[in-house]
Amino acid sequence: MTEGEATVPNETKTPTVGRIVHVHHADRCQPAMVVRVWGETTLNLVVFRDGSNDAGDGGTGLELTRWLTSATLADEPGNHWHWPERS
């Protein structure tokens, strides 16, 4: 963090359409874009896949995205999302 840069705790962020969040799936963290907000903790997402590297998560490896509906805020695998970690 640089001098004067404000930090926003994860608990105070508000999800909005177009924001990027993370989803844990099949032991991997995948980026996802918010496409619908159902509240502060429930979202519809489009998850970006790593092509054939993600073929083991139920796809053929040809799909570059997958749809995730009613994902809830939690830092655990499953139908959940969380804010990206800051480096």
N, CA, C and O atoms as CSV, one atom per row, in Angstrom:
chain,resi,resn,atom,element,x,y,z
A,1,MET,N,N,0.850,-1.171,0.000
A,1,MET,CA,C,0.000,0.000,0.000
A,1,MET,C,C,0.896,1.234,0.000
A,1,MET,O,O,1.902,1.282,0.708
A,2,THR,N,N,0.528,2.214,-0.787
A,2,THR,CA,C,1.307,3.441,-0.858
A,2,THR,C,C,0.767,4.456,0.146
A,2,THR,O,O,-0.362,4.341,0.624
A,3,GLU,N,N,1.589,5.440,0.450
A,3,GLU,CA,C,1.178,6.457,1.407
A,3,GLU,C,C,-0.063,7.181,0.907
A,3,GLU,O,O,-0.143,7.571,-0.258
A,4,GLY,N,N,-1.018,7.353,1.794
A,4,GLY,CA,C,-2.244,8.054,1.447
A,4,GLY,C,C,-3.307,7.178,0.817
A,4,GLY,O,O,-4.431,7.632,0.601
A,5,GLU,N,N,-2.971,5.916,0.514
A,5,GLU,CA,C,-3.946,5.007,-0.089
A,5,GLU,C,C,-4.898,4.501,0.984
A,5,GLU,O,O,-4.469,3.973,2.010
A,6,ALA,N,N,-6.164,4.663,0.745
A,6,ALA,CA,C,-7.167,4.213,1.713
A,6,ALA,C,C,-7.420,2.729,1.524
A,6,ALA,O,O,-7.403,2.221,0.403
A,7,THR,N,N,-7.650,2.051,2.616
A,7,THR,CA,C,-8.009,0.639,2.536
A,7,THR,C,C,-9.486,0.504,2.869
A,7,THR,O,O,-10.023,1.242,3.696
A,8,VAL,N,N,-10.123,-0.434,2.222
A,8,VAL,CA,C,-11.528,-0.695,2.465
A,8,VAL,C,C,-11.634,-2.122,2.962
A,8,VAL,O,O,-11.346,-3.051,2.207
A,9,PRO,N,N,-12.039,-2.330,4.213
A,9,PRO,CA,C,-12.189,-3.696,4.698
A,9,PRO,C,C,-13.194,-4.455,3.851
A,9,PRO,O,O,-14.170,-3.876,3.374
A,10,ASN,N,N,-12.961,-5.757,3.660
A,10,ASN,CA,C,-13.861,-6.570,2.840
A,10,ASN,C,C,-15.307,-6.470,3.292
A,10,ASN,O,O,-16.218,-6.520,2.465
A,11,GLU,N,N,-15.531,-6.332,4.579
A,11,GLU,CA,C,-16.894,-6.317,5.091
A,11,GLU,C,C,-17.673,-5.080,4.659
A,11,GLU,O,O,-18.904,-5.098,4.677
A,12,THR,N,N,-16.982,-3.999,4.269
A,12,THR,CA,C,-17.689,-2.776,3.928
A,12,THR,C,C,-17.835,-2.573,2.424
A,12,THR,O,O,-18.468,-1.605,2.002
A,13,LYS,N,N,-17.274,-3.449,1.611
A,13,LYS,CA,C,-17.422,-3.310,0.163
A,13,LYS,C,C,-18.835,-3.698,-0.235
A,13,LYS,O,O,-19.456,-4.562,0.383
A,14,THR,N,N,-19.329,-3.051,-1.269
A,14,THR,CA,C,-20.655,-3.358,-1.787
A,14,THR,C,C,-20.512,-3.919,-3.193
A,14,THR,O,O,-19.943,-3.252,-4.059
A,15,PRO,N,N,-21.009,-5.122,-3.446
A,15,PRO,CA,C,-20.906,-5.666,-4.796
A,15,PRO,C,C,-21.799,-4.911,-5.769
A,15,PRO,O,O,-22.932,-4.561,-5.441
A,16,THR,N,N,-21.283,-4.663,-6.967
A,16,THR,CA,C,-22.041,-4.015,-8.025
A,16,THR,C,C,-21.773,-4.747,-9.336
A,16,THR,O,O,-20.759,-5.431,-9.472
A,17,VAL,N,N,-22.670,-4.607,-10.289
A,17,VAL,CA,C,-22.522,-5.247,-11.591
A,17,VAL,C,C,-21.221,-4.775,-12.231
A,17,VAL,O,O,-20.926,-3.581,-12.273
A,18,GLY,N,N,-20.449,-5.743,-12.730
A,18,GLY,CA,C,-19.183,-5.449,-13.384
A,18,GLY,C,C,-17.968,-5.641,-12.499
A,18,GLY,O,O,-16.849,-5.702,-13.009
A,19,ARG,N,N,-18.150,-5.739,-11.182
A,19,ARG,CA,C,-17.017,-5.950,-10.268
A,19,ARG,C,C,-16.487,-7.369,-10.422
A,19,ARG,O,O,-17.226,-8.287,-10.777
A,20,ILE,N,N,-15.211,-7.533,-10.154
A,20,ILE,CA,C,-14.580,-8.844,-10.183
A,20,ILE,C,C,-14.466,-9.375,-8.751
A,20,ILE,O,O,-14.014,-8.672,-7.847
A,21,VAL,N,N,-14.881,-10.616,-8.567
A,21,VAL,CA,C,-14.756,-11.312,-7.294
A,21,VAL,C,C,-14.073,-12.651,-7.565
A,21,VAL,O,O,-13.807,-12.980,-8.721
A,22,HIS,N,N,-13.791,-13.413,-6.539
A,22,HIS,CA,C,-13.179,-14.731,-6.699
A,22,HIS,C,C,-14.131,-15.827,-6.245
A,22,HIS,O,O,-14.940,-15.643,-5.335
A,23,VAL,N,N,-14.008,-16.995,-6.919
A,23,VAL,CA,C,-14.787,-18.180,-6.591
A,23,VAL,C,C,-13.803,-19.325,-6.404
A,23,VAL,O,O,-12.910,-19.508,-7.230
A,24,HIS,N,N,-13.952,-20.101,-5.330
A,24,HIS,CA,C,-13.132,-21.301,-5.141
A,24,HIS,C,C,-13.902,-22.477,-5.706
A,24,HIS,O,O,-15.029,-22.751,-5.294
A,25,HIS,N,N,-13.280,-23.176,-6.661
A,25,HIS,CA,C,-13.938,-24.321,-7.275
A,25,HIS,C,C,-12.871,-25.349,-7.648
A,25,HIS,O,O,-11.861,-25.005,-8.260
A,26,ALA,N,N,-13.092,-26.585,-7.285
A,26,ALA,CA,C,-12.164,-27.672,-7.628
A,26,ALA,C,C,-10.733,-27.332,-7.219
A,26,ALA,O,O,-9.803,-27.502,-8.007
A,27,ASP,N,N,-10.559,-26.858,-6.001
A,27,ASP,CA,C,-9.245,-26.518,-5.449
A,27,ASP,C,C,-8.534,-25.395,-6.188
A,27,ASP,O,O,-7.314,-25.263,-6.083
A,28,ARG,N,N,-9.277,-24.585,-6.934
A,28,ARG,CA,C,-8.687,-23.454,-7.642
A,28,ARG,C,C,-9.493,-22.200,-7.335
A,28,ARG,O,O,-10.694,-22.256,-7.069
A,29,CYS,N,N,-8.805,-21.079,-7.378
A,29,CYS,CA,C,-9.470,-19.795,-7.240
A,29,CYS,C,C,-9.663,-19.240,-8.652
A,29,CYS,O,O,-8.697,-19.094,-9.401
A,30,GLN,N,N,-10.901,-18.935,-9.012
A,30,GLN,CA,C,-11.198,-18.448,-10.354
A,30,GLN,C,C,-11.824,-17.057,-10.275
A,30,GLN,O,O,-12.614,-16.791,-9.369
A,31,PRO,N,N,-11.482,-16.157,-11.216
A,31,PRO,CA,C,-12.114,-14.841,-11.235
A,31,PRO,C,C,-13.528,-14.941,-11.787
A,31,PRO,O,O,-13.827,-15.788,-12.629
A,32,ALA,N,N,-14.388,-14.061,-11.298
A,32,ALA,CA,C,-15.773,-14.039,-11.762
A,32,ALA,C,C,-16.256,-12.595,-11.815
A,32,ALA,O,O,-15.842,-11.766,-11.005
A,33,MET,N,N,-17.129,-12.298,-12.766
A,33,MET,CA,C,-17.712,-10.967,-12.884
A,33,MET,C,C,-19.150,-10.985,-12.372
A,33,MET,O,O,-19.925,-11.890,-12.681
A,34,VAL,N,N,-19.484,-9.981,-11.597
A,34,VAL,CA,C,-20.837,-9.846,-11.073
A,34,VAL,C,C,-21.765,-9.423,-12.215
A,34,VAL,O,O,-21.515,-8.422,-12.886
A,35,VAL,N,N,-22.842,-10.195,-12.429
A,35,VAL,CA,C,-23.806,-9.847,-13.467
A,35,VAL,C,C,-25.192,-9.503,-12.895
A,35,VAL,O,O,-26.032,-8.927,-13.586
A,36,ARG,N,N,-25.415,-9.866,-11.625
A,36,ARG,CA,C,-26.676,-9.511,-10.957
A,36,ARG,C,C,-26.451,-9.528,-9.458
A,36,ARG,O,O,-25.836,-10.453,-8.927
A,37,VAL,N,N,-26.945,-8.509,-8.778
A,37,VAL,CA,C,-26.824,-8.409,-7.328
A,37,VAL,C,C,-28.191,-8.669,-6.717
A,37,VAL,O,O,-29.169,-8.000,-7.049
A,38,TRP,N,N,-28.250,-9.656,-5.814
A,38,TRP,CA,C,-29.497,-9.999,-5.128
A,38,TRP,C,C,-29.497,-9.490,-3.690
A,38,TRP,O,O,-30.447,-9.724,-2.944
A,39,GLY,N,N,-28.461,-8.814,-3.315
A,39,GLY,CA,C,-28.307,-8.314,-1.946
A,39,GLY,C,C,-26.827,-8.120,-1.694
A,39,GLY,O,O,-26.017,-8.265,-2.610
A,40,GLU,N,N,-26.468,-7.800,-0.480
A,40,GLU,CA,C,-25.061,-7.536,-0.185
A,40,GLU,C,C,-24.201,-8.786,-0.215
A,40,GLU,O,O,-22.978,-8.688,-0.320
A,41,THR,N,N,-24.822,-9.972,-0.122
A,41,THR,CA,C,-24.024,-11.198,-0.061
A,41,THR,C,C,-24.407,-12.258,-1.091
A,41,THR,O,O,-23.764,-13.306,-1.141
A,42,THR,N,N,-25.425,-12.025,-1.910
A,42,THR,CA,C,-25.865,-13.019,-2.899
A,42,THR,C,C,-25.788,-12.425,-4.299
A,42,THR,O,O,-26.350,-11.366,-4.579
A,43,LEU,N,N,-25.067,-13.147,-5.182
A,43,LEU,CA,C,-24.791,-12.639,-6.526
A,43,LEU,C,C,-24.991,-13.703,-7.585
A,43,LEU,O,O,-24.874,-14.897,-7.308
A,44,ASN,N,N,-25.295,-13.268,-8.804
A,44,ASN,CA,C,-25.158,-14.109,-9.991
A,44,ASN,C,C,-23.833,-13.723,-10.636
A,44,ASN,O,O,-23.512,-12.541,-10.762
A,45,LEU,N,N,-23.066,-14.734,-11.044
A,45,LEU,CA,C,-21.718,-14.508,-11.555
A,45,LEU,C,C,-21.472,-15.228,-12.863
A,45,LEU,O,O,-22.089,-16.256,-13.142
A,46,VAL,N,N,-20.568,-14.685,-13.664
A,46,VAL,CA,C,-19.985,-15.399,-14.791
A,46,VAL,C,C,-18.542,-15.669,-14.392
A,46,VAL,O,O,-17.755,-14.743,-14.198
A,47,VAL,N,N,-18.204,-16.954,-14.271
A,47,VAL,CA,C,-16.872,-17.364,-13.825
A,47,VAL,C,C,-15.997,-17.584,-15.048
A,47,VAL,O,O,-16.406,-18.250,-16.000
A,48,PHE,N,N,-14.801,-17.027,-15.022
A,48,PHE,CA,C,-13.858,-17.174,-16.131
A,48,PHE,C,C,-12.992,-18.399,-15.891
A,48,PHE,O,O,-12.337,-18.517,-14.855
A,49,ARG,N,N,-12.994,-19.302,-16.848
A,49,ARG,CA,C,-12.267,-20.556,-16.727
A,49,ARG,C,C,-10.955,-20.485,-17.490
A,49,ARG,O,O,-10.780,-19.658,-18.385
A,50,ASP,N,N,-10.036,-21.368,-17.118
A,50,ASP,CA,C,-8.720,-21.435,-17.740
A,50,ASP,C,C,-8.712,-22.534,-18.801
A,50,ASP,O,O,-7.866,-23.428,-18.773
A,51,GLY,N,N,-9.652,-22.462,-19.727
A,51,GLY,CA,C,-9.724,-23.401,-20.852
A,51,GLY,C,C,-9.610,-24.844,-20.443
A,51,GLY,O,O,-10.294,-25.280,-19.517
A,52,SER,N,N,-8.762,-25.596,-21.110
A,52,SER,CA,C,-8.645,-27.031,-20.854
A,52,SER,C,C,-8.050,-27.321,-19.477
A,52,SER,O,O,-8.177,-28.444,-18.989
A,53,ASN,N,N,-7.411,-26.353,-18.842
A,53,ASN,CA,C,-6.896,-26.566,-17.488
A,53,ASN,C,C,-8.020,-26.751,-16.473
A,53,ASN,O,O,-7.799,-27.310,-15.398
A,54,ASP,N,N,-9.221,-26.286,-16.806
A,54,ASP,CA,C,-10.366,-26.433,-15.921
A,54,ASP,C,C,-11.354,-27.478,-16.422
A,54,ASP,O,O,-12.517,-27.464,-16.018
A,55,ALA,N,N,-10.919,-28.381,-17.292
A,55,ALA,CA,C,-11.816,-29.401,-17.828
A,55,ALA,C,C,-12.335,-30.326,-16.744
A,55,ALA,O,O,-13.406,-30.912,-16.902
A,56,GLY,N,N,-11.608,-30.471,-15.650
A,56,GLY,CA,C,-12.021,-31.360,-14.574
A,56,GLY,C,C,-13.129,-30.821,-13.704
A,56,GLY,O,O,-13.585,-31.520,-12.800
A,57,ASP,N,N,-13.584,-29.595,-13.944
A,57,ASP,CA,C,-14.635,-29.038,-13.078
A,57,ASP,C,C,-16.021,-29.181,-13.696
A,57,ASP,O,O,-16.910,-28.375,-13.424
A,58,GLY,N,N,-16.202,-30.186,-14.509
A,58,GLY,CA,C,-17.520,-30.458,-15.070
A,58,GLY,C,C,-17.696,-29.964,-16.489
A,58,GLY,O,O,-18.740,-30.207,-17.096
A,59,GLY,N,N,-16.708,-29.280,-17.036
A,59,GLY,CA,C,-16.794,-28.799,-18.410
A,59,GLY,C,C,-15.921,-29.633,-19.323
A,59,GLY,O,O,-15.222,-30.540,-18.871
A,60,THR,N,N,-15.962,-29.326,-20.596
A,60,THR,CA,C,-15.161,-30.061,-21.568
A,60,THR,C,C,-13.796,-29.421,-21.778
A,60,THR,O,O,-12.924,-30.000,-22.425
A,61,GLY,N,N,-13.619,-28.233,-21.231
A,61,GLY,CA,C,-12.387,-27.494,-21.458
A,61,GLY,C,C,-12.526,-26.523,-22.605
A,61,GLY,O,O,-11.639,-25.702,-22.840
A,62,LEU,N,N,-13.634,-26.608,-23.325
A,62,LEU,CA,C,-13.859,-25.697,-24.440
A,62,LEU,C,C,-14.620,-24.443,-24.008
A,62,LEU,O,O,-14.545,-23.404,-24.663
A,63,GLU,N,N,-15.352,-24.553,-22.899
A,63,GLU,CA,C,-16.103,-23.406,-22.407
A,63,GLU,C,C,-15.156,-22.465,-21.673
A,63,GLU,O,O,-14.381,-22.906,-20.824
A,64,LEU,N,N,-15.208,-21.196,-21.987
A,64,LEU,CA,C,-14.341,-20.227,-21.331
A,64,LEU,C,C,-14.994,-19.579,-20.119
A,64,LEU,O,O,-14.321,-18.925,-19.322
A,65,THR,N,N,-16.309,-19.760,-19.977
A,65,THR,CA,C,-17.023,-19.216,-18.822
A,65,THR,C,C,-18.024,-20.249,-18.322
A,65,THR,O,O,-18.387,-21.186,-19.033
A,66,ARG,N,N,-18.453,-20.057,-17.097
A,66,ARG,CA,C,-19.563,-20.845,-16.560
A,66,ARG,C,C,-20.437,-19.920,-15.729
A,66,ARG,O,O,-19.963,-18.930,-15.171
A,67,TRP,N,N,-21.692,-20.249,-15.657
A,67,TRP,CA,C,-22.687,-19.445,-14.981
A,67,TRP,C,C,-22.813,-19.946,-13.548
A,67,TRP,O,O,-22.920,-21.153,-13.328
A,68,LEU,N,N,-22.804,-19.048,-12.573
A,68,LEU,CA,C,-22.968,-19.411,-11.172
A,68,LEU,C,C,-24.043,-18.511,-10.580
A,68,LEU,O,O,-23.851,-17.302,-10.456
A,69,THR,N,N,-25.177,-19.108,-10.216
A,69,THR,CA,C,-26.305,-18.317,-9.727
A,69,THR,C,C,-26.424,-18.400,-8.212
A,69,THR,O,O,-26.063,-19.402,-7.594
A,70,SER,N,N,-26.927,-17.345,-7.643
A,70,SER,CA,C,-27.192,-17.256,-6.204
A,70,SER,C,C,-25.987,-17.653,-5.355
A,70,SER,O,O,-26.126,-18.341,-4.344
A,71,ALA,N,N,-24.806,-17.211,-5.778
A,71,ALA,CA,C,-23.595,-17.471,-5.007
A,71,ALA,C,C,-23.593,-16.570,-3.778
A,71,ALA,O,O,-23.931,-15.389,-3.865
A,72,THR,N,N,-23.213,-17.132,-2.636
A,72,THR,CA,C,-23.215,-16.373,-1.395
A,72,THR,C,C,-21.792,-16.063,-0.945
A,72,THR,O,O,-20.850,-16.772,-1.298
A,73,LEU,N,N,-21.648,-15.011,-0.173
A,73,LEU,CA,C,-20.350,-14.564,0.318
A,73,LEU,C,C,-19.823,-15.527,1.375
A,73,LEU,O,O,-20.423,-15.672,2.440
A,74,ALA,N,N,-18.707,-16.184,1.085
A,74,ALA,CA,C,-18.021,-17.073,2.033
A,74,ALA,C,C,-16.673,-17.428,1.433
A,74,ALA,O,O,-16.551,-17.563,0.215
A,75,ASP,N,N,-15.678,-17.578,2.261
A,75,ASP,CA,C,-14.334,-17.919,1.782
A,75,ASP,C,C,-14.119,-19.424,1.891
A,75,ASP,O,O,-13.261,-19.892,2.640
A,76,GLU,N,N,-14.909,-20.166,1.133
A,76,GLU,CA,C,-14.814,-21.623,1.135
A,76,GLU,C,C,-15.293,-22.151,-0.211
A,76,GLU,O,O,-16.009,-21.450,-0.925
A,77,PRO,N,N,-14.911,-23.374,-0.569
A,77,PRO,CA,C,-15.335,-23.948,-1.850
A,77,PRO,C,C,-16.856,-24.109,-1.913
A,77,PRO,O,O,-17.538,-24.167,-0.890
A,78,GLY,N,N,-17.353,-24.179,-3.120
A,78,GLY,CA,C,-18.786,-24.383,-3.335
A,78,GLY,C,C,-19.396,-23.218,-4.075
A,78,GLY,O,O,-18.718,-22.517,-4.826
A,79,ASN,N,N,-20.661,-23.021,-3.863
A,79,ASN,CA,C,-21.423,-21.970,-4.532
A,79,ASN,C,C,-21.231,-20.648,-3.784
A,79,ASN,O,O,-22.198,-20.008,-3.370
A,80,HIS,N,N,-19.953,-20.250,-3.617
A,80,HIS,CA,C,-19.620,-19.078,-2.817
A,80,HIS,C,C,-18.644,-18.168,-3.556
A,80,HIS,O,O,-17.921,-18.599,-4.453
A,81,TRP,N,N,-18.642,-16.908,-3.158
A,81,TRP,CA,C,-17.697,-15.937,-3.702
A,81,TRP,C,C,-17.042,-15.188,-2.551
A,81,TRP,O,O,-17.541,-15.199,-1.426
A,82,HIS,N,N,-15.912,-14.533,-2.843
A,82,HIS,CA,C,-15.265,-13.653,-1.875
A,82,HIS,C,C,-14.516,-12.572,-2.627
A,82,HIS,O,O,-14.251,-12.700,-3.823
A,83,TRP,N,N,-14.177,-11.506,-1.921
A,83,TRP,CA,C,-13.408,-10.425,-2.535
A,83,TRP,C,C,-11.992,-10.903,-2.809
A,83,TRP,O,O,-11.457,-11.693,-2.032
A,84,PRO,N,N,-11.365,-10.444,-3.898
A,84,PRO,CA,C,-9.972,-10.809,-4.171
A,84,PRO,C,C,-9.047,-10.348,-3.043
A,84,PRO,O,O,-9.242,-9.291,-2.442
A,85,GLU,N,N,-8.045,-11.170,-2.783
A,85,GLU,CA,C,-7.046,-10.804,-1.789
A,85,GLU,C,C,-6.225,-9.639,-2.337
A,85,GLU,O,O,-6.022,-9.521,-3.545
A,86,ARG,N,N,-5.769,-8.801,-1.451
A,86,ARG,CA,C,-4.891,-7.690,-1.860
A,86,ARG,C,C,-3.463,-8.140,-1.700
A,86,ARG,O,O,-3.110,-8.802,-0.724
A,87,SER,N,N,-2.639,-7.776,-2.672
A,87,SER,CA,C,-1.216,-8.165,-2.583
A,87,SER,C,C,-0.372,-7.015,-2.119
A,87,SER,O,O,0.843,-7.155,-1.986
